[in-house]
């Protein structure tokens, strides 16, 4: 999925720009906070996705998958100890 989404993100529409390009095409895994910042920036740029282009949608898919891959717990909702506590 990551390879397909990255292929779409780099081939549809205008080329990637700036920090998103570094996150998506860098040779080293990006720090989770940088990936999260990229997600937030892209969400703001597209009004939460309501005005996104096909390229931006593909970029968001790639960024989300990059962040998911870095989660140290493979199934957080299946781990009861991670869900303990008070929820508002």
C-alpha positions in Angstrom: 0.0 0.0 0.0 2.8 2.4 0.9 4.6 1.9 -2.4 1.3 2.4 -4.4 0.3 5.5 -2.6 3.8 6.9 -2.9 3.8 6.2 -6.6 0.5 8.1 -6.9 1.7 10.9 -4.8 4.8 11.5 -7.0 3.1 11.0 -10.3 -0.3 12.9 -10.0 -0.4 16.6 -10.4 2.4 18.9 -9.4 5.6 17.6 -7.9 6.1 17.3 -4.2 7.3 20.4 -2.4 9.5 21.3 0.6 9.3 19.4 3.8 6.6 16.9 2.6 9.0 15.9 -0.2 11.7 15.3 2.3 9.4 13.2 4.5 8.0 11.1 1.6 11.2 10.6 -0.4 13.9 10.7 2.2 16.3 7.8 2.6 15.9 7.6 6.4 12.7 7.0 8.3 11.3 10.4 9.4 10.8 11.1 13.1 7.2 10.6 14.1 6.8 14.2 15.2 7.9 15.4 11.7 5.5 13.0 10.1 2.7 14.3 12.4 3.6 17.9 11.5 3.4 17.0 7.8 -0.1 15.5 8.4 -1.2 18.6 10.3 0.2 20.9 7.7 -1.4 19.0 4.8 -4.8 18.9 6.7 -4.6 22.7 7.2 -3.7 23.3 3.6 -6.7 21.3 2.4 -9.3 22.4 4.9 -9.3 19.0 6.6 -9.3 17.3 3.2 -12.4 19.0 1.8 -10.4 20.8 -0.9 -7.6 18.2 -1.5 -6.4 17.1 -4.9 -5.7 13.5 -5.8 -2.0 14.1 -5.1 -2.7 15.5 -1.7 -5.0 12.6 -0.8 -2.2 10.2 -1.9 0.3 12.1 0.2 -1.9 12.0 3.2 -2.3 8.2 2.8 1.5 7.8 2.7 2.1 10.1 5.7 -0.6 8.2 7.7 1.0 4.9 6.8 4.4 6.1 7.7 3.2 7.2 11.1 1.3 3.8 11.7 4.5 1.9 10.8 6.4 3.6 13.6 3.9 2.7 16.3 5.7 0.5 18.8 2.5 -1.4 19.6 1.2 -3.3 16.6 -2.3 -3.6 17.9 -2.9 -0.8 20.4 -6.7 -1.4 20.7 -6.1 -5.1 21.4 -3.8 -4.3 24.3 -6.1 -3.6 27.4 -3.2 -2.1 29.5 -2.9 0.7 26.9 -6.6 1.5 27.3 -6.8 1.7 31.1 -7.5 5.0 32.6 -10.1 7.8 32.7 -11.5 9.0 29.4 -13.3 12.3 29.1 
